[in-house]
Amino acid sequence: MTRSVPEARRGARSVLLEWRIPTDAADAIELIVSELSTNAVRHARVPGRFFEVALTYDGEKTIDVEVSDASPHLPESQVPAPDAESGRGLPLVEALSESWELRARVIGKTVWARVLC
C-alpha cells in the first residue's frame, strides 16, 4: 500500500533503475505512475484506505503499470480548458502508453497502462 504520490514515484524509479529500463521509457512510466497516483489521492480517497502501485516487466520490452484504489468511481478522460489547472492526467496516460484501460475489482478499481521500452 502506498500513502503518497512522491512515495509512489520514488518506488517506481527505484524499480525501473534496477531493471535498467531506458531513460525515455522510465521517464514516461514515472509520469504515468505520478498522474494515476495523483488521481487516486485526489479523486478516490476512501478513509482508512491507501492506493496500490504495481509494475510488471516481461524482461524484454513491455512494462505494465497498475494503480489501484478502493473507490468505485471511475475516472473520466476530459478535454480541459487551456487555462485549466487539472484534467490532463488521463490524456497524458493515453499519450505515453501503448494502451490503457480501467479494470473493476471487488473493492474499487485499477487503472492499467502498458508501456513499451
C-alpha positions as CSV (number, residue, x, y, z in Angstrom):
1,M,0.0,0.0,0.0
2,T,1.2,3.5,-0.9
3,R,0.5,6.6,1.1
4,S,1.7,9.4,-1.2
5,V,2.4,10.3,-4.7
6,P,6.1,11.1,-4.1
7,E,6.5,7.7,-2.4
8,A,4.9,6.0,-5.5
9,R,7.3,7.9,-7.8
10,R,10.4,7.0,-5.8
11,G,9.4,3.4,-5.7
12,A,8.7,3.2,-9.4
13,R,12.0,5.0,-10.2
14,S,13.9,2.6,-7.9
15,V,12.5,-0.5,-9.6
16,L,13.0,0.9,-13.1
17,L,16.7,1.7,-12.3
18,E,17.1,-1.9,-11.0
19,W,15.6,-3.3,-14.2
20,R,17.8,-1.0,-16.3
21,I,14.9,0.5,-18.3
22,P,16.0,3.1,-20.9
23,T,15.6,6.7,-19.6
24,D,12.9,7.7,-22.0
25,A,10.6,4.8,-21.1
26,A,11.4,5.2,-17.4
27,D,10.5,8.9,-17.5
28,A,7.2,8.0,-19.2
29,I,6.4,5.3,-16.7
30,E,7.3,7.5,-13.8
31,L,5.0,10.2,-15.1
32,I,2.2,7.7,-15.6
33,V,2.6,6.5,-12.0
34,S,2.6,10.1,-10.8
35,E,-0.6,11.0,-12.7
36,L,-2.5,7.9,-11.8
37,S,-1.4,8.1,-8.2
38,T,-2.4,11.8,-8.1
39,N,-5.9,10.8,-9.4
40,A,-6.1,8.1,-6.7
41,V,-5.2,10.6,-3.9
42,R,-7.3,13.5,-5.2
43,H,-10.4,11.8,-6.5
44,A,-10.6,8.3,-5.0
45,R,-9.7,8.7,-1.3
46,V,-11.5,6.4,1.0
47,P,-10.9,6.9,4.7
48,G,-8.6,4.3,6.1
49,R,-7.5,3.0,2.7
50,F,-4.4,3.7,0.6
51,F,-3.7,3.0,-3.0
52,E,-1.5,0.3,-4.6
53,V,1.1,0.7,-7.4
54,A,2.3,-2.4,-9.3
55,L,4.9,-2.5,-12.1
56,T,5.4,-5.7,-14.1
57,Y,8.2,-6.2,-16.6
58,D,8.2,-9.0,-19.1
59,G,12.0,-8.9,-19.2
60,E,12.1,-7.8,-22.8
61,K,10.1,-4.8,-24.0
62,T,6.8,-4.4,-22.0
63,I,6.1,-2.8,-18.7
64,D,2.6,-2.8,-17.2
65,V,1.7,-0.2,-14.7
66,E,-1.3,-0.6,-12.3
67,V,-2.6,1.9,-9.8
68,S,-5.5,0.6,-7.7
69,D,-7.7,2.3,-5.2
70,A,-10.8,1.5,-3.1
71,S,-13.2,4.0,-4.7
72,P,-15.8,2.6,-7.1
73,H,-15.9,5.9,-9.0
74,L,-14.3,5.5,-12.5
75,P,-12.1,8.3,-13.8
76,E,-13.3,10.0,-17.0
77,S,-10.9,11.4,-19.6
78,Q,-11.6,15.1,-20.2
79,V,-10.6,17.8,-22.6
80,P,-9.6,20.6,-20.2
81,A,-9.8,24.3,-21.0
82,P,-6.5,25.7,-22.0
83,D,-6.2,27.6,-18.7
84,A,-7.4,24.7,-16.5
85,E,-5.0,23.5,-13.8
86,S,-6.2,19.9,-13.9
87,G,-7.9,17.4,-16.1
88,R,-4.8,16.3,-18.2
89,G,-3.9,13.1,-16.3
90,L,-5.7,10.5,-18.4
91,P,-5.0,12.1,-21.7
92,L,-1.3,12.1,-20.7
93,V,-1.5,8.4,-19.8
94,E,-3.1,7.7,-23.1
95,A,-0.4,9.6,-25.0
96,L,2.5,8.0,-23.1
97,S,1.3,4.4,-23.1
98,E,0.8,1.8,-25.8
99,S,-2.7,1.1,-24.3
100,W,-4.6,1.6,-21.1
101,E,-7.9,0.6,-19.5
102,L,-10.0,0.5,-16.4
103,R,-10.4,-2.7,-14.5
104,A,-13.0,-3.4,-11.9
105,R,-12.1,-5.0,-8.6
106,V,-14.1,-6.5,-5.8
107,I,-13.4,-3.2,-3.9
108,G,-12.6,-0.3,-6.1
109,K,-10.8,-0.3,-9.4
110,T,-7.4,-0.5,-11.2
111,V,-6.2,1.8,-13.9
112,W,-3.8,-0.2,-16.1
113,A,-1.3,1.1,-18.7
114,R,1.2,-0.7,-20.9
115,V,4.5,1.0,-21.9
116,L,7.0,-0.4,-24.5
117,C,10.6,0.1,-23.7
